[in-house]
Amino acid sequence: MSTGSSYVDSSGVTQTVQTSRTGHFEMTRDGFVLLAMGFTGKKALAWKIQYIQAFDAMERALAEHQDNEFRAEIVQVVKDVVAEEVAKIRAEYAALNATQVAGRLGIPTWSTEGGYLSE
């Protein structure tokens, strides 16, 4: 599970490598895991455990970052929807006087001429 790769040599020229003649490999993640998990011995076991712990920590950090981005997107959508609705309400009620607004909201209003009015 390795791929051909390229690198810049000491003279600054890009070299393309298809084989391991230079000792340079570019591996897929799965290829690396298969190779590394095949190592044996006490040091290999300690390295495997550290690799798994580092991978788990990276996965948690990425998930937290994605969750925070998702929350921010949701908050922005809610703000946009609320702003649109507030603008609609303001436009609808802008030309009304207080009695008309109260009537639309179902709030009884008092008239000095004789009690409650209804719209």
Order of alpha helices (4+ residues) and beta strands (2+ residues): beta-beta-beta-beta-alpha-alpha-alpha-beta-beta
